Amino acid sequence: MFKKILIANRGEIAVRIIRACREMNIATVAIYSEVDKDALHTQLADEAICIGPAPAKDSYLDIKAIISAAIVTGASAIHPGFGFLSENSKFSKVCEECNITFIGPTGEMMDKMGNKSQARETMIMNNIPVVPGSEGAVNNTDEALQIADNIGYPVIIKASAGGGGRGMRIARNSEELLSSFKMASTEAKNAFGDDTMYVEKYVENPRHIEFQILADNYGNTIHLGERDCSMQRRHQKVLEESPSAAIDNDLREIMGKIAVKAAKSINYKNAGTVEFLLSESGEFYFIEMNTRIQVEHPVTEMVTGIDLIKEQIKIADGEKLSYTQDDIEISGHAIECRINAENPSKGFRPSPGTINFLHIPSGKDIRVDSSIYCGYTVPPTYDSMIAKLIVYDKDRESAIKKLNSAIGEFIIKGIDTNIDFQYELINNKDFIEGNYNTSFIQSFVEKLEL
Ligand code: ADP
């Protein structure tokens, strides 16, 4: 087993990985930017190395600095977490060239899934259902118009290199398509340096259902059930749960098998997530595969009892999966709320600053993955997610009750957060009844007049 792992990330996921390493008797190296000198991950790791100034491109995205830090500290593996370099195939390849194990898939596997229009093509070749649309990339607006005419409006224009909900625009007619195509491709060029676009039918009011995959280096690939991530604001997840109120055992088995087939079609290794849209009429379509650990992985951990970070490390170290598909049992219900430093009544504007009072809820089956402490200053530089509240109980109704109690107890002062917004959300009748889709939050926000 690895003796020392460098964690190429920050925030709650870096802390989460440090904890898993500690339980496995693996020493940890944190990297941090100048603004993260006092961050929790910097303090909790066995060693910490400053790798540059605050802007991510000069620190958490600086491959040379990170590899140098691993070499200097003698770390034999790197865990990339999520975001930053976690889906950067070049980083995975450079690690391999420097004899450092990248805890995740190979660069080649990432390339196959990272380019979303190419991933669509691969899925089509493997008979995995995809949303009707272009076969691969669309070169110009004329092609886009022709495809939209064939599949019918509304359509969604998406960036091949997209992520985090950016580079995506809906068009309900040809005029909208022309302007949306331009806007989406400009946004993609700015955000990802790549304006390759593709077109899909816009599925109205779908649920976002994703399957957690684990695959070892010996061809064993299993799924750990689904997560329902339909609570989204601007295509970004806000709350996630497992299992989904919209999936029964039969559908879970069918979709799970297809998710495993999708992963196997590219010989995928390590942890990954196959994402689907489930339409109102019950059809489901592959939308993308994320080749890394997800923010929402704890809900799967709670209902399966499997520690996904430890599994990632064991797989990267060459261990065989110790479970078969038949060993996986989903029991009870887990829900996660993302706690962000933002102000919902001011258009969800980020709210960096110093936390001057903090009470974190606790109790049986209440888990908080966070990177905050009283006196900590949330920098303006990075993502606004500062904590995740996860609860587990025997069924959905009990889990919601527990979440209600726990979130009511969560107090963060000194900065604005979305805690009250999450409280309203989980007390909404439709959420309680499990009756929601990806359009829910938008109308919820309008009703709250935020
Ligand atoms: P990203 O990689 O940016 O997260 P995804 O392809 O995973 O992008 O899509 C994010 C979200 O956007 C989905 O969960 C869904 O809410 C919405 N979305 C994406 N494609 C479609 C589509 N064809 N129809 C309707 N909604 C879509």
Residues whose N, C-alpha, C, O or C-beta is under 5 A from the ligand:
A	BS01	ADP	V131 I156 G162 G163 G164 G165 R166 E200 K201 Y202 V203 H208 H235 I287 E288 T438
